[in-house]
């Protein structure tokens, strides 16, 4: 899938950067059956019993914060904010955090059962107008997964 608009490219770049950072920091894995994978296999089907993990990183010189939650079926929900607010650590956990979390907020899902890819689906994206071009122009490549794929609901 091509990300044609600046908004679509900005969403994609922020999501890919957040996923890459989570993988690099070993917050989660693309292989749900890897020993030590989070969340543990034995708790994955226990709806509402999962922690949300929050982590920080940067893309070039842009500060960022992200959260990851298990949403069942070996999928992960990712939220990311660039240029985070002072309350971003609490706000980033909400799927509709928007500008409460940062100057740019994006959310999406990562498929891990049928393959490894970013799902566009019912994503959220909020970005200050003056920041869109900066985020859309970032050069961020997925590490071990595709930046698009089939959406499952």
Secondary structure, DSSP 8 states (H G I E B T S, - for coil): ----SHHHHHHHHHHHHHHHHHHHTTSS-S-TTSTT-SS-GGGTTSTT----EEEEEEETTEEEEEEEEE-STT-EEEEEEEEE-TTHHHHTTSTT-GGGTEEEEEEEEEE-SSS-EEE-TT--EEE-HHHHHHHHT-----SSSBS------
